[in-house]
Amino acid sequence: MKPYAEDLQNQEKALENIRHKLALLPDASGCYLMKNSEGTIIYVGKAKVLKNRVRSYFTGSHNGKTQRLVSDIRDFEYIVTGSNMEALILECNLIKKYQPRYNVLLKDDKTFPYLKITNEAHPKLEVTRRVLKDKAKYFGPYPNSYAAHQTKKLLDRMYPLRKCGVMPKEVCLYYHMHQCLGPCVKEVEKETYDQIGQEIGSFLSGGHEEIKKDLQRKMQEAAEELYFERAKELRDQIISIDAMMEKQKITTSDAKDRDVFGFSVDKGWMCVQILYVRKGKMIERHMSTFPFYGEAYSDFMSYVTQYYSDNPAVPQEILLPDSPKMMQAEQVNVDQPVAAETALHSAPPADATGQTDDKAIQTETEHSADSLLVAEERAAYAAATNQGQVGDQDAEIKETETQLSGGLEDPATAALALAEWLDVKVLVPQRGLKKQMTGMATENARVALDEKFKLIERDEERTSKAASNLGRAIGLDSLHRVEAFDNSNIQGSDPVSAMIVFIDGKPAKKEYRKYKIRSVQGPDDYETMREVIRRRYERVLKENLERPDLIVVDGGRGQIKAATDVLQNELGLFIPVCGLVKDAKHRTSQLLVGESSEAVTLARNSEEFYLLQRIQDEVHRFAITFHREQRGKSMVTSRLDSIPGIGEKRRKLLLKHFGSLKKIREASVEEFRPLSIGDKLARQIIAALREEES
């Protein structure tokens, strides 16, 4: 009870300190950093008004995820910024620096792939994830490596740039296939490379139709001159272009480059979809799925900000979705007078063919900034209307939610800040084709999340069914908990054992255990098994831990007999024991059960057999990893102990100071002096380790 009382007292002190700091918060925009009891930053947020936003965390009611965050907060800091745009950028930089556990972190594909035409005398086309100031031409970003390499593969066939890393002495096969100009054997003019670079740029910027027409003309000429092989190559290139462009889902008439965002949230997870529209045509998409803890739109905007900070190629226009709350408010208040601003804020209505009017697009361009400001008024109007429709208790919750989702998390304000930072047009469309595009991205995000949870449910159902079927095959009514053991050694040296736990067919890694073998000398697998079973289940009895429904040992009759003898005759436990036998190819082959070691027949393509394979592979992996760790430590110990003048105390001191044998070997004599090791002994240590390495 004493540690609990101390924790409670420390928590009260922290909350008292927070209350004092809340009173000093300024009425300014900025970022705040929430800390836990250890002083670690666990959440970074931004706010239009710091006073209102930070206070909202400690007043009123919150949903479950926000409450989880608030319960860990013991202190906070804040940084005042001069504008909303500065707050947006600062939040992004702080998230990257501190990697807070409750923030959305852009981990997957953190640097997106680009296509690059190198700035060399004889340039080549390559895929890279680093954008440098090296005067090369970059195209992208691409949503994934596969998309970038597929595009490069097509361009390599169409444009004869250098393919080799080091210039060869004679032409290669690419030259004979008309995919290289052969700069290794003949001079190629710079103008030729410039023209190829322009054509590649035109193709990647959406001018594939012109390229296709040019290829068709060349194919016709080659056929007329009876160069049928060349004509076939050109025909294949045209087919490849058609196949790549076939993926396009949507077309706009203004031929702009756009990134279209949509997101969906469910069960504490968020999915963000980005549709890449180039020259008015959707060519690719990118999806990210991750858990989130803050307010949905706020964390979505954190993702968008991190995305553009890591990827310098920015399109002409960015389309963001409206917040889910505002979309719901629009559905509830369909009769309210908001049509006037909607006309300004949205894309123009599409005609019967789904295309937008060019003049109307120009109108949207001229008024996009004003439209976002009007949207702020709409948000306030909708919030006020909704608040009048709820009771006092709900009003308090609604007020807290409004505070949490206000400021830079309002779509209009966030769009303005993002537009100011990136210096491009950022819109939150309300109707028309652009609204359909954000709707399409949002719907794709929703479908992806639904699929994720359905797959999880299906996997859990299949795993649970496999566990119950395995139990019935063995003759058990229930198979909730399985504990599996495996031993590892090399000719008896550094013997270890490991135990893993599967609950309802799934690994419970927090309950895994490692054992250093104490009493066994030499490679005796049976005695090793006896020691480990004894140590494990003596502790189970002593501490009244949960007992398994089944014990699995890696081996056959001998291991089963050793484990059963200890359990029944020494500990008085009657827990079923089975053994897993491997075949000549070291794959799970047979399941043996009981003292008689009867073989249980299981279909090799059944879920039960697959579960056994997972158990055996996992326990072997865990045991062998532990054995390698111990073997590595013993090797380090033996190397240092063999040097005269190095005892246990100095060995520990050296490893603690340098960290590894490699760093000791590479150290200078002077670096040993802070450890009170003389120059003579230091030279002996370095010489001995270097001699052993050679």
N, C-alpha and C positions, 0 to 999 in steps of 0.2 A: 504493500500500500504506500510505502514511503516514496518510491520513484514516481508513482502516479500523482501523489500530492505535490511533489516538486514540479512536475510537468504542468499541473493545473495552476500552480502559483506563478510559474514563468509565463504561462499563457496570459494570465490576468495582467501581469506587468507589461507584456507586449501590447495588449489591447489598450491599456491605459496610455502608453506611449503613442500609439496610433491615433487615439482620440485627440491628444494634444497637437499632433502634426496635422490632422485634418483641419483644425481651426486656422492654420496658417497657409492653407493652399491658395494660390492666386487665381484670379479670374482671367486666365490666359490659356492659349493653346500650348500643347507640349506632349511629352511622353512620360509615362510613369513605369517604375520597375518594382514589382512585388517580390518580397524575399521570404524565405521560410526560416525556421528556427536556427538553421546553421548559417544563415546569411547568404545562401545561394539564391540567385535570381530565378524565380520559377515562372514569371509571366511579365511580358512587356506589352504595354498598350499605348494608344494615342488618344488624344482628346481635344475637342474644340475648346472646351472650358474645363481645365483640370479640376477645379473645385467641385463642380457638379459630378463629374465622372468618377473620380476616386472615392468621393463620399458615398456614391450609390452602392459600392461594394459592401459597405458596412452598415447599411440601413435597408429596411424593407425586406421583402421576400425574394428569393431567387429560385431558379430551377436547379435540378439535381447537379448538373455539371458545374454551374457557376458556384454552387454551395461547396462543392468539393475543392475548387480552387480557393475560395475564401477561407475555408477551414485550415488551409496550410499557410496562410499569410501571417507573418509575425512583424513585418516592418515594410516600409516602402520608401522609395526615393522618387524624385521627379525632375525633369529637365524642361525648362520653359523654352519655347521656340517662337520665332517671329511670325510664322504663318502656318496654315494648315499643311501646305506643301512641305515645309521643313519638318513638321511633325511626322508626315508620311515617310519621308526619307530616313529620318532619325530612327523611327521604329524599325524599319527594315535593317539598318546597320546594327542596331542593338540586338535584334533577334539573331543575326548572323554571328555576332560576337559571343553572346552568352548561351545560345541554344537552349532557351528555357523549356522545361518539360511540358508546360501547359500551352505553349504557342504552336501554331501551325508552322512546321519546318519543311521547306522545299528540299527534300532529300533525294527523291527519285529524279534522275536525269537533271541534276543540279546545273550542269553545264550542257546545253543542248548542242547537237551536232550541226556544223555548217559545211557547205562546200566552199573550197578555196582554190583560186587560181594563183599559184605562187608568183612572187615577184623575182623572177630569175631570167637569165639570158634565154634559157629554153624552159619556159614555165610548164608546170604539170597541174593536173586537177587532183585534189585529194580531199578526204573528209577529216575535219578537225573539230575539237571541242574548245579550242583556245583561240580567241580573237585578239590578235596582236596588232600593234601599230607598225607593220612591216611593209606597207604599200601594196600588199596583196589585195585581191578582190575576193570579198566574202559574200556568200548567198545563204540565206536562212533566216531564223533557225528552222531546223526540221524537227518534227515531234519525237522522232526516235532514230536510232542508228540504222535500222532496217530501211526506213524511207530515204535517208541520205545516201546509203550505199546503192539502193536500187536506182536512184536518180543518177548517181555517178556512173553506174554500169551502163545506163542508156547513153549518157553523154560521151563516155569513152568510146562507144561504138560509132558515134556520130561525128566527133571532132578529134582530129589526129594530134593531140598533145602528147608530150613525152610521158611514158608510163614507168620507166625505170628510175630507181633511186640514184644509182651511180651510172654515169654515161658509159656504155659498153664500147668495145673497139670495133664492132661490126653490127650491122642491122639485125634486129630480132624478128620474131614471127609477127609482132604487131605491125611492123613496116609492110610486110607482104600482105597483111590483111587490111591495109589502108587505114590503120588506126594510129599511126605514128608517122611524122614527117621525116624521120631518120636524121635528126640533128647530129648524130654520132659520126655520120659519114659525109654529110653535105651541109652547106650553110643555109640557114633559114632566116629570111628577112623579118625584122621586128614588126613590120606592117602586117605580115601574115598572122603573127601571134595576136596582134591587136584586133584584127578582124575576127579571129576565132573567139577571142574574149568577149567582143561585142555580141556575137551570135549566141554564145552561151548565156550571157546576161539577158539578152532578149528572150531566149527560150525560158529561162527560169523566172522571168518577170511576167510570163503569161503569153508571150508571142509565139506559142508553139504552132499556131495555124499557119503563119507565114513560113516557118521552118518546114512544116509539113508540105506546103505547096512547093517549096524549093526542092525538097527531096523527091517529090513526085515528078518534077520536071527533069531532074538528073536521072531518075530511074527510066523515064521515057527515052531520054537521049541514049543511055547505056543500052537499052533494048534495041533501039534503031541501029546502033553501031555494032550489034551482035555481042556485046559484052554482057552475057546473061548472068554470069556469076556476080558481077558488080551490081547488076539490076536486082538480083535476088537479095543481096546485102542491103541495098537501099529500101527494098520492099519490107524486109524484116524490121528495119529501123522505123518505118512508118507504122507498122503493126504495133511495135513497142510503145510509140508515142500514143497511139489510140488506146492501148491497154492502160497506160498510166492516167490518161485524162478521163477514162471511163469511170473512175472512182468519184468524180465530181457529183455532188448532190444538189447544188443550188447555184443559181446564176443571177447576178444583178446587172443592170444596164450601164452603170457608171464606171465599170472596170477599175475599181479602187482596190488597194491592198488593205485588208481588214483582219483583225483578230477578234473573234466573237467568243465571249465567255458565257458560261452557264454553270450553275452549281445546284446541288441537292444535298439535303441532310436527312439522316435517319439513324436512330439508335446510337447517337454519339459519334457518328462518322460523317464525313463530308466527301463528296466526289465533285471535282472540278473538271469541266470539259472545255477545251479550247478548239474552236474550228478555225482553220487557216484559210482565209479567202484571199487569193491573189489574182489580180486583174479581173475582179468581179466573179471569180469562180472558186468554189470550195475544193481544195486539193487534198487536204489532210486534216487529221484531228489528233489531239493529245489528251490523255486522261490521267488524273492523279486521284488517289483515294487515301484518306488519312483520318485519324481521330482528331477531334477538336474539343476545346473546353470553354472557350469564350463565347461571345455573341456571334451568331452565324455569319452575318454580313461583314462584321469586323474581321473575323478570321479569313473570310474569303478575300477581302481587300489586302490583308497581309500576304496572302499567297500571290495575288496579282503583282504587288509591289516587289516581292522577292523575285518573281519571274522576270520582270523587266530589268531588275538590277543585275541579274546574271546573264541576260541576253540583250546585247546592245542593239540588235536589229529591230527597229520599231516600225510598224506599218503606218499607213496614212491615217487610219481611223481605228479606234477600239470601241467595241460595243459591249457594255456591261448589262447584266440583268437587273431588274428591279428587285428590291428586297422582298422576301416571302410575305412579310407583314403588310407591306404596301399593296401587294397583289391581292391579298385576302381582303384588305380594306376596300379596294376597288370593287371586289365582288359583292361585299356587303352594302356598299353605298352607290350602287349603280345609278340611282336617280339623282345623285348630288351634282351640282353645277360645276363640273371640272373639265368640261369639254373645251372651253376656251384655251386653257393652257396646254391641253393635250395636243391640239393641232400644232402648236409651236414645238412641243417637246418631242413629238414622235416623228418617225419616218412617214412620208406621205402614203395614202392608201394605194394599194396595188390595183392595177386594172385586171381585166378578165384573164389575161395571160400570165399574171403574177409578176409583171414588170412594173417598176416605179417610173414616175415621170421625171425627166432630167431637170425640168424647171423647179419642180417641187423639191428635188434633192438640193438644188442650189438654195432654196428658201430655208431648208433645214440647216444648211451650212452657215448661213448668215445669222441665224437666230439660236444656234445651239447653246451658246453660253447663257443667253437670257432664259432659254427654256429650262435649263437646270435650276436657275434661281426660282423660277415659278414652281418647279417641282418641290422645292423646299416648303413653299406655302401650302402646296397640296398635302404634303406629309403632315404639317402641323394641323391643317383642317381636319384630315382624316383621323388623326390621333385625338383631337378634341371631340369629334363626333362619337368615336368609339367610347371615350371615357364617359360620356354622358349616358351610355347605354348599359353600364355595368353598375354593380352595387358597390358599397363602401369598401368591403374587403377586397373585391376584385380591382377596384380603382387603385388601391394601394399597390397591389402587385403590378397593375398596368403602368402606374407611375414609375415604379422601379425599373420595369423593362424598358420604358421609354428613355429613362436616364442612361441605362446601360447601352441602348442601341442608338443613342443620339450622337451628335457631333460628327466626327469624320466617318461614322458608320452609316450615316444617311447616304443613300446612293448618289444624290445630287451633289452634296458637298465632297464626297469621296471622288466623284468623277472630275469635278473642277480641280481638286488638288492634284490628281493624277495627270490631268491635261496640262497643268502648269509645269509640273516636273518634267514630263516627257516631251512637251512642246508639240503635241499632236491633238487631234480632235478626239474627245472621249464622250460618248453618248450613252444615255439610258433610254432606249426607244420604248414608246408606249403603244404603238400600233403600226401596221403596214409590214412590209417585207423584212425590215430590220428587226422588228419585234418577233416575227416568225423565226428569224435566225437565232436570236437569243433564246427563244422558246425551244427551238430544236436542240440547242446545246444543253439547256436545262433538262429537257426530256431525256436526252442521252445520258446525262448524269444520273437522273432518277432510275433509269433502266439498269445502269451499271451497278448502282447500290443495291437494287432489288435482286439482281443476279448474284451479287456477293453474298447477301444474307441467305438466299435460297441454296447456294452451294454449301454454305456453312451448315445450314440445317440438314441438308441432304447428307453431308459428310458425317455429322454427328449421329444421324439416324442409322447410317450404314455401319459406323464404328460400334455404336451401342448394340446393334443387331449382331454384328460379328462376335462381340464379347459374349453375349448371351448364348449364341449358337455354339461357340467354343466350350462354354461351361456345360451345356447339355451333352456335347460329344464326350466330355471327360466324365460326366455323371454328376455334375454339381447343379444345385438348384439356382445358385447365384454366382456370378463371377464379376463382382464389383471392383475388387482390388487385387492386382497381380504384382508380386515382387520377384524380380529376376536377378540372378547373380552370374558373374563371369570372372575368371582368374586370368592374370597375365604375368609372364616372366620370360626371361631369356636364359635358358639352361640354369634356372634357379636363382639368377641374380635379380635383385630389386623386385621381389615378388609382391604383387598387389592384387586386390580384388575390388569389385565395384558392384553396387546394387542400384537398380532403377525401379521405378514404380509406375505402373499403368493403372489409371482409374477409369472405368467404363470404356476401356479401349483406347484411352488417350494418355500420353506421357505426362506425369506430374513431376516436373523437373526440380521443384523446390524440395522434394523428398528424396532425391538421389543421394547416395552415400558412397564415400571412398574408404578403403581399408588398406593400411600398410600391414603386411603379414609379420607377425611377431615370433611365433613358435616353430615355424617350419623351416628346415634347412634343406636346400636343394629343390629340384623340380618334382614336388609331390603334390599333384593336383587334388587328390582325395583328402589329404590332411589339411591342405589349404581351404578346401570347401568346408571341412568340419569346423575349423577355427572361425571362419567368417559367419557361418550359420549360428554357431554358439554365441559369438559376440553380438550379432544382430538381435537374436530373439531373447537373450538374457536381458537386453535393454528394453525390448518390447514388454516383457513381463514386469521388470522393475519399475518402468515409467508408465505402465498401463496404456501403451500406445495401441493404435488400431491394428488388428491382426489381418493378414491377407487371406483372401479366399483360396489362393493358389500360389505356390512357390515354384519358380522356373529356374532350373540350373542348366548351364551350358555344358552338356555332356550326356553320357549314356548311363548304363546300369550302375557303374562304380560311383559316380557323383550322386545319383539318386539315393543309393544305399547309404552313403556317408551322411548326406543331409537328413534323411529319415531317421537314422540311428541317433543323431544328436537331438533332434526335435522330440522324438518319442521317449527314448531311454534316459536322456539327461534332463530335458526340460519339461517333459510331460505334455507336450503340444502335439495335437493330431491334425496337422494341416497338410492337405494333399500336396505332393511334390511330383513334378514332371520334368523330363529332360528333353532337350532339343539336340538332335544329332545332325551333323552336317555331312554332305556327300564329298566325293573326291575333289569337286570344284569349289569346296568351302561354302556351299549354299545350304539353306535349311532343307533337310531331307525328311526327317521323321520325328514324331512326337511320341515319347515313351512315358507311361503313367504308372505310378505306384511302385511298391517293393518288387512286384513281379516284372516290372518294366514292360508291360504289354504295349504294343504299338497301336496307336489310334489312327484309323484311316481317315484322312481328310483330302478332299479334292484339291489339287494344286492350284486351280483357278478360283477357289472359294475365298470369301472375305475372311474366314477364320484362319486359313493357311497364310493369307497375306498379313493378318494381325500377328501371327507367330513370327513371321519373317521380320516384321518391324521390331518386335520385342528383342529378338536375337541380335539383329543388326545394331540396335540402339545400345544394348548392354555391352556388346563387344566394342563399339566405338568409344563408349564412356570409359571402359576399363583400359583400352589400349592408349587412350589419350593421357590418362593418369599415369600409366606405366612410363610413357615417354617423358613426362614431366619429372618423375622420380629418377629415371635413368640419366637425364640431362643434369640434374642436380648432383648426382653421385659422381658423374664424370668431371664436373667442375671441381668438386671437393677433392677427388683423387689427384687431379692435375696440380692444384695448389699445394696439397699436403706433401707431394713428392719433392717440393723445393725446400732445401735446407734453410732453416730460419723462419719458416712459416708454420705456425701452429693454428689451433682452432680459432683463437682470438683474432689473430692477424688476418686469417682467411675471411672471417665474417666482416672485419673492418674493410678489407679491400673490396669485397663484393658490394658492401653497402655504399662505399664511396664511388666506385667506378660503375657498378651496375652489371657488368658482364666481363667474361674473360677477354673478349675481343677488345674492349676499351682499355683493359689493363695492359694487354699486349701492345696496343698502339700508343700508350701514354709515354710521356717524357719523364726523365729522372726527376725533374723539378716537381712534377705533379704528385710524387710520393712523399715529399717532405712534410705537408700538413698532417700526414698520418704517423709522423715520428719514425719513418722508415728512412734509414741512411742511404746515401747515394750508391754504396757498394751493394747493399742488399737489393736495392731497386734495379740495378743493372742485372743482377743475377735472376731476378723475377722475370724481367723483360726478355733476357736471353733464353731462359728455360722455356718460356711460352712460345717464343718465335722458333726455337729449335724443334719443339714438338710439332708445330704447325707445318714446318717444312719436311 
